[in-house]
């Protein structure tokens, strides 16, 4: 969403004003919000922003999230495709494009851990088009989990079956080449 | 014109049927977030790109699905609000997306939002507890669209989304559930923390940040990474089954121990609905919840169950103004709301 005041920068502050039960919504970028803070917020000073909240949540001890002004020479981490900077991502909580995931990969893992309860790897559906060996690899991972369960429950016959299945899948993966 | 149908009917036709556990679970919903690999995410999308994309995505579901496309820029703010109140589009799509669009099925059980926070948001709905069924339907639509476009997908991270809280499956599975028993017996505050420990969230009827009007809650998964779609849905189903059991026993306890009080509450609320001349959203929602509970328990027999779902939506500000044909002051709305509820209930009694 773009800021409704300057219509240039993305809006990072969203709030609702209620007067006599009539709700009005505002979507502003931080700059305009600071400028218009008084007008929108009835003289309350803007001392807290969404950026603070996300920055706090992500709590990354990188120079990018803490006082960037003091590091003017620091190379700015940026997505080469959409030009979104890491700082922008932290402020908005939104990526600019799919390539951002790669550009911010190193910083992303701790963020995902926090947001996704420690999980960082997808185990669900795979688009048919991606195909290749990825589907097989996923099935192997599922079978391995089943194998473990079978062993724990001492169902050795079915464990052996599962093991054979895993082997045949692994052969398939090898023969189809390393592409995924 | 079909826009008028989407706007004028309060109850989507899928809602008028009953599903499993319809006495407590009002509806099930699954949403899949998807993005196209070769376009910037909606926040950074240009107008012409957004339009190209809308066409591509619509083509994906052209065959086999009869979907009507509504462009946001062609709708009035009031029309958009009505669609939000019916849960057919999100507040975000209504307020923000200049190039947003929605594809709707005739019975309104399918809604595909284009250029919301993500390029594609596939949403499927069904009455009662039918999460597996709606997931299957959403997957079919997903496959159909994937046939025409290239999704942003990463082997490690899964389906890439604009917000890191949706990455992975891009799945949000939710149920709308009516829990007057748990609210009256004050058990809900104990149940909510337990649910959130399992990676699920309890919210009000209109999603994030909304109030729980009329004892209706939305329960949905919080996590989208590390679990498969089927596991997320299975876990939610088992949570919902537990909540249903708790709600049923709470209702039994209420009916057994303080039956006269409960009956009094139900009929007082019925009295308010059938007689008031001015009523606010919140009070109307609470009374509707009481009456619905009265119907479920058997105190009230001459009114259909769907009254709660129907009147909850019909008495929202957007709908009232749509009926009035223009903007209304809050007090005018409260007067209209009261009149509408009285009329609707009288209609039931005469049936």
Interface residues (C-beta under 8 A of the other chain):
Chain A: X1 X2 X10 X20 X21 X22 X25 X27 X81 X82 X84 X92 X93 X94 X95 X96 X97 X98 X101 X102 X108 X111 X112 X115 X116 X117 X118 X119 X120 X121 X122 X123 X124 X125 X126 X127 X128 X129 X130 X134 X180
Chain B: X35 X37 X39 X40 X41 X43 X44 X92 X95 X96 X97 X117 X139 X142 X143 X146 X150 X151 X152 X153 X154 X155 X156 X157 X158 X159 X160 X161 X162 X163 X164 X165 X167 X168 X169 X171 X199 X222 X223 X224 X225 X226 X227 X228 X229 X330
